[in-house]
Amino acid sequence: MTNQTETNELSQLLKRSKDRFEDYLENDVYPFFKKESAPELAAAMEYSLRAGGKRLRPILTFASFGKIDNDSLSIGAALEFVHTYSLIHDDLPSMDNDDFRRGKPSLHKQFSEATAILAGDALQAYAFEWLTQIDSSDKNLHKDLVRTLAKGAGAAGMVSGQMYDLLLERNPSSLTGTKEELLSKTHRLKTGALIQASFLMGNRLREDYQRREETISEYGAKLGLLFQITDDILDIEGTKEDLGKTPGKDGKSGKITYPSLYGMETCKQMVSDLVSELEELGSDLDTSSSKIEVSEFPEFFQSLPSNIGKRKN
C-alpha cells in the first residue's frame, strides 16, 4: 500500500467516523439538552459543540475499541463534552482570553461570560452522566471508565495542566524545575491526559483490554505529545483560516512553547521521531485489533501519527 493510498483511506475513515458521531450528536445529544436544560444553557452548549473540530477524542475511542456502537458513542460523547467544556473555559478572559474558536466567536463573546462558565459546568457534569448509558454485565466497567475520565480530565490530568500553563505564563518563579521539565509536565497533563484517556476508555470495552492496556497507554501519551508540539508549530506557521483562531498569540504573550525552548528545526525533528515511534507501537495495536470479531479501523494506529504530524489545523 502506498503512503498516498494510506493517507486517503485514513482520511475517508476519519470522515466516516466523524459523520457517525455528528449524527449521534444531532439525534441523541442536542434534543436531550433542549429537554433538560434552561433554553439559553442548551443553546450555549449546542453552539460550542456544533463549532465542530476534528472530533479526535471520540474517534480515538472508536478505534481503540475497534468499532462504533452505542457504548463507544456514549464514551465518545462524554469525552467530547469534557474537551468542549475545557475549550469554553480556556477562552475566558481570566484564562487565555481568546475571542475566536474554530472560526466562530468564542462562547463568552457569542453569549456572555457567565453563560460560558455555566455551559462548561453543565457539559462536565453531563460527561459523567453519559457513561451511565452503557449497559454491561461487567461490574467493574463503569467504575473503571469514571476513574479514567476523572483522572484524565481532573486534577490528576487536564486541570492541573491548565494550572501549570497559567503559572508558566504569569508566575513562573512559583514553580520548581527547569523550563523543559515544566513544559513537558504541563502538556503531558493539559493535552496528553485526555487523549490518553480516550484510548484507554475505548480499550476498556474490549474483552482483551488488559493485554493491550500498557501499549495503548504509551501510544496515547506519545500521541498527546505529538499533538501538542504540532499545535505549537501551527501557532507560528498556521493561518487564521486554517486554525479557526488567532495564530501567534503564544509568542505575543511570552508563553513558553516547544519552539520557543527548542527552536523550530528541533521541534520538527521531534515530530518526525515521534511519528516513527508511534508507527512502531501502532503495528502491535493494529495486529491485535484485527483479532476482534469486527474491525472497522484497519491499520489505524500506524496511519494516524503521520496524519497528526502533517496536520494544518
C-alpha beads as a LAMMPS data file, in Angstrom:
LAMMPS data file: protein, C-alpha beads

313 atoms
312 bonds

1 atom types
1 bond types

-500.0 500.0 xlo xhi
-500.0 500.0 ylo yhi
-500.0 500.0 zlo zhi

Masses

1 110.0

Atoms # bond

1 1 1 0.000 0.000 0.000
2 1 1 1.444 3.392 -0.937
3 1 1 1.687 6.272 1.506
4 1 1 -0.837 8.228 -0.582
5 1 1 -3.286 5.336 -0.530
6 1 1 -2.866 5.026 3.257
7 1 1 -3.480 8.763 3.641
8 1 1 -6.622 8.654 1.501
9 1 1 -8.016 5.610 3.303
10 1 1 -7.355 7.156 6.713
11 1 1 -8.978 10.421 5.636
12 1 1 -12.081 8.534 4.497
13 1 1 -12.154 6.543 7.742
14 1 1 -11.845 9.715 9.838
15 1 1 -14.645 11.345 7.852
16 1 1 -16.978 8.342 8.202
17 1 1 -16.303 8.170 11.933
18 1 1 -16.821 11.897 12.364
19 1 1 -20.096 11.739 10.400
20 1 1 -21.354 8.895 12.614
21 1 1 -20.571 10.948 15.675
22 1 1 -22.190 14.111 14.271
23 1 1 -25.365 12.100 13.608
24 1 1 -25.299 10.899 17.206
25 1 1 -24.998 14.463 18.486
26 1 1 -27.852 15.561 16.232
27 1 1 -30.235 12.750 17.122
28 1 1 -29.383 11.910 20.727
29 1 1 -27.493 14.758 22.366
30 1 1 -28.939 18.102 21.269
31 1 1 -32.590 17.028 21.788
32 1 1 -31.673 15.790 25.270
33 1 1 -30.051 19.122 26.141
34 1 1 -33.147 21.010 24.985
35 1 1 -35.418 18.752 27.009
36 1 1 -33.449 19.005 30.253
37 1 1 -31.768 22.417 30.293
38 1 1 -32.670 26.077 30.569
39 1 1 -33.120 27.290 26.969
40 1 1 -30.085 29.606 26.924
41 1 1 -27.912 26.948 28.549
42 1 1 -28.966 24.330 25.984
43 1 1 -28.338 26.799 23.158
44 1 1 -24.885 27.652 24.523
45 1 1 -23.812 24.018 24.883
46 1 1 -25.069 23.217 21.411
47 1 1 -23.330 26.300 19.971
48 1 1 -19.931 25.163 21.228
49 1 1 -20.430 21.515 20.308
50 1 1 -21.597 22.484 16.825
51 1 1 -18.448 24.542 16.312
52 1 1 -17.025 21.230 15.202
53 1 1 -13.395 20.357 15.253
54 1 1 -11.880 17.035 14.315
55 1 1 -13.811 15.008 16.949
56 1 1 -10.443 13.406 17.597
57 1 1 -11.104 12.072 21.086
58 1 1 -14.309 10.187 20.193
59 1 1 -12.596 8.751 17.120
60 1 1 -9.659 7.575 19.236
61 1 1 -12.169 5.799 21.463
62 1 1 -13.857 4.117 18.483
63 1 1 -10.518 2.996 17.055
64 1 1 -9.247 1.731 20.386
65 1 1 -12.381 -0.389 20.777
66 1 1 -12.327 -1.379 17.119
67 1 1 -15.834 -0.366 16.122
68 1 1 -18.565 2.214 16.587
69 1 1 -21.601 1.159 18.610
70 1 1 -23.876 2.681 21.258
71 1 1 -21.367 2.131 24.056
72 1 1 -18.390 3.658 22.246
73 1 1 -20.601 6.555 21.114
74 1 1 -21.561 7.213 24.738
75 1 1 -17.914 7.286 25.776
76 1 1 -17.033 9.436 22.770
77 1 1 -19.738 11.936 23.729
78 1 1 -18.509 12.071 27.320
79 1 1 -15.004 12.853 26.110
80 1 1 -16.222 15.477 23.648
81 1 1 -18.267 17.137 26.394
82 1 1 -15.159 17.390 28.582
83 1 1 -12.993 18.613 25.724
84 1 1 -15.559 21.233 24.692
85 1 1 -16.054 22.474 28.239
86 1 1 -12.281 22.856 28.588
87 1 1 -12.136 24.969 25.412
88 1 1 -15.034 27.151 26.590
89 1 1 -13.274 27.865 29.870
90 1 1 -9.852 28.139 28.208
91 1 1 -11.151 31.008 26.040
92 1 1 -12.428 33.045 29.005
93 1 1 -10.841 36.456 29.737
94 1 1 -9.388 35.114 33.005
95 1 1 -7.673 32.262 31.139
96 1 1 -6.329 32.560 27.561
97 1 1 -8.716 35.382 26.593
98 1 1 -9.495 34.206 23.041
99 1 1 -12.225 35.904 21.012
100 1 1 -12.483 33.129 18.407
101 1 1 -12.703 29.369 18.488
102 1 1 -12.895 27.210 15.357
103 1 1 -13.602 30.253 13.201
104 1 1 -16.559 31.455 15.286
105 1 1 -16.856 33.883 18.199
106 1 1 -15.918 32.188 21.468
107 1 1 -18.885 31.239 23.616
108 1 1 -18.396 34.113 26.066
109 1 1 -18.397 36.523 23.104
110 1 1 -21.482 35.000 21.468
111 1 1 -23.470 34.747 24.730
112 1 1 -21.902 36.065 27.937
113 1 1 -19.060 35.210 30.282
114 1 1 -21.478 33.869 32.901
115 1 1 -23.249 31.681 30.336
116 1 1 -19.900 30.320 29.162
117 1 1 -18.926 29.315 32.695
118 1 1 -22.285 27.617 33.290
119 1 1 -22.249 25.841 29.914
120 1 1 -18.811 24.424 30.730
121 1 1 -20.012 23.321 34.158
122 1 1 -23.044 21.579 32.647
123 1 1 -21.027 19.790 29.960
124 1 1 -18.609 18.435 32.540
125 1 1 -21.466 17.021 34.614
126 1 1 -23.153 15.558 31.528
127 1 1 -19.914 13.735 30.650
128 1 1 -20.183 11.519 33.710
129 1 1 -23.937 11.049 33.343
130 1 1 -23.416 9.887 29.760
131 1 1 -21.249 6.993 30.915
132 1 1 -24.243 5.568 32.789
133 1 1 -25.922 4.836 29.453
134 1 1 -23.576 1.899 28.941
135 1 1 -25.287 -1.378 29.774
136 1 1 -22.822 -4.080 30.776
137 1 1 -22.633 -7.189 32.927
138 1 1 -19.019 -6.272 33.763
139 1 1 -19.408 -4.991 37.324
140 1 1 -16.143 -3.014 37.183
141 1 1 -16.666 -1.352 33.801
142 1 1 -18.441 1.817 34.943
143 1 1 -16.064 2.293 37.866
144 1 1 -13.047 1.979 35.564
145 1 1 -14.490 4.354 32.968
146 1 1 -15.392 7.006 35.550
147 1 1 -11.969 6.763 37.183
148 1 1 -10.150 7.015 33.845
149 1 1 -12.170 10.036 32.735
150 1 1 -11.822 11.761 36.112
151 1 1 -8.055 11.251 36.156
152 1 1 -7.646 12.389 32.567
153 1 1 -9.883 15.444 32.912
154 1 1 -9.411 16.493 36.530
155 1 1 -6.707 17.489 38.979
156 1 1 -4.565 14.482 38.078
157 1 1 -4.636 15.470 34.402
158 1 1 -6.061 18.270 32.278
159 1 1 -6.988 20.752 35.030
160 1 1 -3.550 20.641 36.652
161 1 1 -2.050 21.006 33.186
162 1 1 -4.077 24.189 32.687
163 1 1 -2.918 25.439 36.103
164 1 1 0.732 24.861 35.215
165 1 1 0.156 26.554 31.861
166 1 1 -1.192 29.695 33.542
167 1 1 1.602 29.752 36.124
168 1 1 4.287 29.303 33.478
169 1 1 2.927 32.353 31.698
170 1 1 2.112 34.567 34.685
171 1 1 4.208 33.459 37.653
172 1 1 6.935 31.009 36.613
173 1 1 9.030 31.782 39.718
174 1 1 6.390 29.959 41.788
175 1 1 7.299 26.662 40.098
176 1 1 10.276 24.376 40.689
177 1 1 12.098 22.596 37.889
178 1 1 13.685 23.543 34.581
179 1 1 11.629 25.157 31.844
180 1 1 11.964 21.958 29.831
181 1 1 10.662 19.817 32.706
182 1 1 7.774 22.168 33.413
183 1 1 6.755 22.409 29.756
184 1 1 6.784 18.620 29.433
185 1 1 4.701 18.188 32.606
186 1 1 2.255 20.924 31.573
187 1 1 1.384 19.439 28.209
188 1 1 1.533 15.816 29.343
189 1 1 -1.333 16.815 31.631
190 1 1 -3.125 19.578 29.716
191 1 1 -3.241 17.921 26.294
192 1 1 -1.964 14.387 26.683
193 1 1 -4.000 13.154 29.650
194 1 1 -7.397 13.370 27.933
195 1 1 -6.050 11.910 24.690
196 1 1 -4.590 9.017 26.668
197 1 1 -7.916 8.589 28.485
198 1 1 -9.717 8.404 25.133
199 1 1 -7.644 5.406 24.108
200 1 1 -7.908 3.698 27.498
201 1 1 -11.690 4.110 27.725
202 1 1 -12.280 2.645 24.278
203 1 1 -9.873 -0.175 25.015
204 1 1 -11.731 -0.912 28.272
205 1 1 -14.776 -2.015 26.270
206 1 1 -12.793 -4.916 24.826
207 1 1 -12.592 -8.361 26.392
208 1 1 -8.810 -8.361 25.929
209 1 1 -8.324 -4.853 27.341
210 1 1 -5.751 -5.873 29.963
211 1 1 -3.364 -7.335 27.398
212 1 1 -3.334 -4.133 25.326
213 1 1 -3.535 -1.575 28.130
214 1 1 0.180 -0.861 28.625
215 1 1 0.901 -0.420 24.911
216 1 1 -2.159 1.697 24.270
217 1 1 -1.360 3.896 27.271
218 1 1 2.148 4.536 25.935
219 1 1 0.732 5.217 22.472
220 1 1 -1.737 7.721 23.907
221 1 1 0.950 9.562 25.870
222 1 1 3.215 9.876 22.832
223 1 1 0.349 10.931 20.569
224 1 1 -0.593 13.640 23.071
225 1 1 2.971 14.971 22.925
226 1 1 2.951 14.841 19.127
227 1 1 -0.335 16.730 19.048
228 1 1 0.983 19.469 21.353
229 1 1 4.256 20.018 19.501
230 1 1 2.430 20.292 16.177
231 1 1 -0.031 22.671 17.862
232 1 1 2.850 24.910 18.937
233 1 1 4.320 24.798 15.429
234 1 1 0.965 25.726 13.900
235 1 1 0.634 28.703 16.248
236 1 1 3.691 30.097 14.453
237 1 1 3.232 28.800 10.913
238 1 1 -0.557 28.403 10.673
239 1 1 -3.151 30.830 9.353
240 1 1 -6.349 32.064 10.948
241 1 1 -8.302 30.459 8.085
242 1 1 -6.769 27.026 8.727
243 1 1 -6.737 27.222 12.519
244 1 1 -10.098 28.881 13.092
245 1 1 -8.493 31.022 15.785
246 1 1 -5.909 33.772 16.037
247 1 1 -2.368 32.443 15.432
248 1 1 0.723 33.904 17.091
249 1 1 -0.916 34.512 20.492
250 1 1 1.588 32.303 22.314
251 1 1 4.545 34.301 21.065
252 1 1 2.937 37.664 21.776
253 1 1 2.032 36.643 25.325
254 1 1 5.509 35.261 26.012
255 1 1 4.157 31.777 26.664
256 1 1 6.753 29.013 26.890
257 1 1 6.263 26.611 23.980
258 1 1 8.267 23.853 22.368
259 1 1 9.516 26.126 19.541
260 1 1 10.449 28.900 21.991
261 1 1 12.549 26.459 24.037
262 1 1 13.969 24.155 21.387
263 1 1 13.705 26.065 18.123
264 1 1 11.621 25.194 15.089
265 1 1 14.141 22.858 13.457
266 1 1 14.476 20.709 16.590
267 1 1 10.693 20.645 17.048
268 1 1 10.162 19.349 13.534
269 1 1 12.728 16.628 14.190
270 1 1 10.886 15.752 17.421
271 1 1 7.707 15.401 15.364
272 1 1 9.452 13.096 12.902
273 1 1 10.902 10.948 15.702
274 1 1 7.555 10.670 17.483
275 1 1 5.803 9.664 14.261
276 1 1 8.310 6.813 13.811
277 1 1 7.958 5.646 17.420
278 1 1 4.163 5.725 17.201
279 1 1 4.082 3.821 13.924
280 1 1 6.106 1.048 15.556
281 1 1 3.763 0.892 18.560
282 1 1 0.806 1.099 16.198
283 1 1 1.906 -2.035 14.375
284 1 1 1.310 -4.102 17.522
285 1 1 -2.037 -2.423 18.209
286 1 1 -3.295 -2.868 14.651
287 1 1 -2.327 -6.552 14.729
288 1 1 -4.247 -7.131 17.969
289 1 1 -7.173 -5.011 16.734
290 1 1 -7.634 -7.323 13.769
291 1 1 -8.400 -10.199 16.121
292 1 1 -11.721 -8.809 17.288
293 1 1 -14.864 -10.034 15.583
294 1 1 -15.368 -6.851 13.550
295 1 1 -12.606 -4.306 12.964
296 1 1 -13.770 -1.027 11.471
297 1 1 -10.336 0.576 11.890
298 1 1 -7.740 -1.444 9.963
299 1 1 -4.170 -0.046 10.142
300 1 1 -5.491 2.984 12.026
301 1 1 -2.750 3.144 14.639
302 1 1 0.032 3.019 12.077
303 1 1 -1.564 5.621 9.791
304 1 1 -2.662 8.191 12.380
305 1 1 0.735 9.551 13.550
306 1 1 1.732 10.878 10.138
307 1 1 -1.705 12.458 9.769
308 1 1 -1.284 14.288 13.098
309 1 1 2.281 15.283 12.310
310 1 1 1.299 16.869 8.998
311 1 1 -1.973 18.491 10.103
312 1 1 -2.781 22.109 9.258
313 1 1 -5.345 22.739 11.998

Bonds

1 1 1 2
2 1 2 3
3 1 3 4
4 1 4 5
5 1 5 6
6 1 6 7
7 1 7 8
8 1 8 9
9 1 9 10
10 1 10 11
11 1 11 12
12 1 12 13
13 1 13 14
14 1 14 15
15 1 15 16
16 1 16 17
17 1 17 18
18 1 18 19
19 1 19 20
20 1 20 21
21 1 21 22
22 1 22 23
23 1 23 24
24 1 24 25
25 1 25 26
26 1 26 27
27 1 27 28
28 1 28 29
29 1 29 30
30 1 30 31
31 1 31 32
32 1 32 33
33 1 33 34
34 1 34 35
35 1 35 36
36 1 36 37
37 1 37 38
38 1 38 39
39 1 39 40
40 1 40 41
41 1 41 42
42 1 42 43
43 1 43 44
44 1 44 45
45 1 45 46
46 1 46 47
47 1 47 48
48 1 48 49
49 1 49 50
50 1 50 51
51 1 51 52
52 1 52 53
53 1 53 54
54 1 54 55
55 1 55 56
56 1 56 57
57 1 57 58
58 1 58 59
59 1 59 60
60 1 60 61
61 1 61 62
62 1 62 63
63 1 63 64
64 1 64 65
65 1 65 66
66 1 66 67
67 1 67 68
68 1 68 69
69 1 69 70
70 1 70 71
71 1 71 72
72 1 72 73
73 1 73 74
74 1 74 75
75 1 75 76
76 1 76 77
77 1 77 78
78 1 78 79
79 1 79 80
80 1 80 81
81 1 81 82
82 1 82 83
83 1 83 84
84 1 84 85
85 1 85 86
86 1 86 87
87 1 87 88
88 1 88 89
89 1 89 90
90 1 90 91
91 1 91 92
92 1 92 93
93 1 93 94
94 1 94 95
95 1 95 96
96 1 96 97
97 1 97 98
98 1 98 99
99 1 99 100
100 1 100 101
101 1 101 102
102 1 102 103
103 1 103 104
104 1 104 105
105 1 105 106
106 1 106 107
107 1 107 108
108 1 108 109
109 1 109 110
110 1 110 111
111 1 111 112
112 1 112 113
113 1 113 114
114 1 114 115
115 1 115 116
116 1 116 117
117 1 117 118
118 1 118 119
119 1 119 120
120 1 120 121
121 1 121 122
122 1 122 123
123 1 123 124
124 1 124 125
125 1 125 126
126 1 126 127
127 1 127 128
128 1 128 129
129 1 129 130
130 1 130 131
131 1 131 132
132 1 132 133
133 1 133 134
134 1 134 135
135 1 135 136
136 1 136 137
137 1 137 138
138 1 138 139
139 1 139 140
140 1 140 141
141 1 141 142
142 1 142 143
143 1 143 144
144 1 144 145
145 1 145 146
146 1 146 147
147 1 147 148
148 1 148 149
149 1 149 150
150 1 150 151
151 1 151 152
152 1 152 153
153 1 153 154
154 1 154 155
155 1 155 156
156 1 156 157
157 1 157 158
158 1 158 159
159 1 159 160
160 1 160 161
161 1 161 162
162 1 162 163
163 1 163 164
164 1 164 165
165 1 165 166
166 1 166 167
167 1 167 168
168 1 168 169
169 1 169 170
170 1 170 171
171 1 171 172
172 1 172 173
173 1 173 174
174 1 174 175
175 1 175 176
176 1 176 177
177 1 177 178
178 1 178 179
179 1 179 180
180 1 180 181
181 1 181 182
182 1 182 183
183 1 183 184
184 1 184 185
185 1 185 186
186 1 186 187
187 1 187 188
188 1 188 189
189 1 189 190
190 1 190 191
191 1 191 192
192 1 192 193
193 1 193 194
194 1 194 195
195 1 195 196
196 1 196 197
197 1 197 198
198 1 198 199
199 1 199 200
200 1 200 201
201 1 201 202
202 1 202 203
203 1 203 204
204 1 204 205
205 1 205 206
206 1 206 207
207 1 207 208
208 1 208 209
209 1 209 210
210 1 210 211
211 1 211 212
212 1 212 213
213 1 213 214
214 1 214 215
215 1 215 216
216 1 216 217
217 1 217 218
218 1 218 219
219 1 219 220
220 1 220 221
221 1 221 222
222 1 222 223
223 1 223 224
224 1 224 225
225 1 225 226
226 1 226 227
227 1 227 228
228 1 228 229
229 1 229 230
230 1 230 231
231 1 231 232
232 1 232 233
233 1 233 234
234 1 234 235
235 1 235 236
236 1 236 237
237 1 237 238
238 1 238 239
239 1 239 240
240 1 240 241
241 1 241 242
242 1 242 243
243 1 243 244
244 1 244 245
245 1 245 246
246 1 246 247
247 1 247 248
248 1 248 249
249 1 249 250
250 1 250 251
251 1 251 252
252 1 252 253
253 1 253 254
254 1 254 255
255 1 255 256
256 1 256 257
257 1 257 258
258 1 258 259
259 1 259 260
260 1 260 261
261 1 261 262
262 1 262 263
263 1 263 264
264 1 264 265
265 1 265 266
266 1 266 267
267 1 267 268
268 1 268 269
269 1 269 270
270 1 270 271
271 1 271 272
272 1 272 273
273 1 273 274
274 1 274 275
275 1 275 276
276 1 276 277
277 1 277 278
278 1 278 279
279 1 279 280
280 1 280 281
281 1 281 282
282 1 282 283
283 1 283 284
284 1 284 285
285 1 285 286
286 1 286 287
287 1 287 288
288 1 288 289
289 1 289 290
290 1 290 291
291 1 291 292
292 1 292 293
293 1 293 294
294 1 294 295
295 1 295 296
296 1 296 297
297 1 297 298
298 1 298 299
299 1 299 300
300 1 300 301
301 1 301 302
302 1 302 303
303 1 303 304
304 1 304 305
305 1 305 306
306 1 306 307
307 1 307 308
308 1 308 309
309 1 309 310
310 1 310 311
311 1 311 312
312 1 312 313
